[in-house]
Structure formats: structure tokens, C-alpha cells
Amino acid sequence: MNNQTNDRPALTPQEFAHLGGGALAYVKTIRSEDAQRLFPQAPAIRPGLELYALLGADGTPIMLTDSKDAAIANAWENQLQTVSLH
């Protein structure tokens, strides 16, 4: 068993939050009931719909759509690389 410590410095929470900022985004599936929380400026949306939110690497909301393909296309148009979340 290797008990050596990692010599790389750990990221602070602030550094981690900005990791990939301006270059990375992710698509998150949300329910229409939750859209107002992420997108307070969005108009009223019928409950029960599956929507897709494009979010910056730090979680900043970018766009809301009813199509995953549209969210990914918007990311590409804005030169954002989309990544998967697990």
C-alpha cells in the first residue's frame, strides 16, 4: 500500500467553482416545475414537462429549452464544450 501524499495543491472551493469557466457547460434535465428556480425570468410553464437547462461549469444558467439537441447546439454556437455529469 502506498502512503505517500499527493504533492499537488488542493483546489479551494472558489477555484473549483471557476474550473472550466467560460469554456465548459453541461446540459441538465429538469422538470418544468423547477424551471423558475433556475430561470426566474422565464414565463410560466405548464407543469409536468421535461426540459433541458444549459448551465455553465459553475452552474450559472445559460438557456432553457424543451430539446436536448437545441441546448447542445446553443453551447456549440457559443463555443462552449459540453461535458457529461455523473
MOSUL-V610402 format. One record per residue. RES is the residue in one small letter. SS is DSSP state (helix for helix, strand for strand, loop for the rest). PHI is phi in whole degrees, 0 to 359 (NA if undefined). Layout:
RES;SS;PHI
RES;SS;PHI
//
This chain:
m;loop;NA
n;loop;264
n;loop;256
q;loop;288
t;loop;274
n;loop;281
d;loop;279
r;loop;283
p;loop;290
a;loop;284
l;loop;281
t;loop;285
p;helix;303
q;helix;292
e;helix;295
f;helix;297
a;helix;296
h;helix;263
l;loop;299
g;loop;80
g;loop;304
g;loop;82
a;loop;232
l;strand;242
a;strand;211
y;strand;222
v;strand;257
k;strand;238
t;strand;282
i;strand;225
r;strand;272
s;helix;301
e;helix;296
d;helix;264
a;helix;297
q;helix;299
r;helix;294
l;helix;277
f;loop;232
p;loop;299
q;loop;278
a;loop;291
p;loop;292
a;loop;300
i;loop;237
r;loop;303
p;loop;296
g;loop;91
l;loop;268
e;strand;266
l;strand;237
y;strand;233
a;strand;254
l;strand;266
l;strand;236
g;strand;293
a;loop;304
d;loop;269
g;loop;93
t;loop;294
p;strand;294
i;strand;248
m;strand;205
l;strand;232
t;strand;210
d;loop;262
s;loop;227
k;helix;298
d;helix;299
a;helix;294
a;helix;296
i;helix;293
a;helix;298
n;helix;296
a;helix;300
w;helix;297
e;helix;299
n;loop;260
q;loop;55
l;loop;253
q;strand;273
t;strand;274
v;loop;233
s;loop;269
l;loop;253
h;loop;233
//
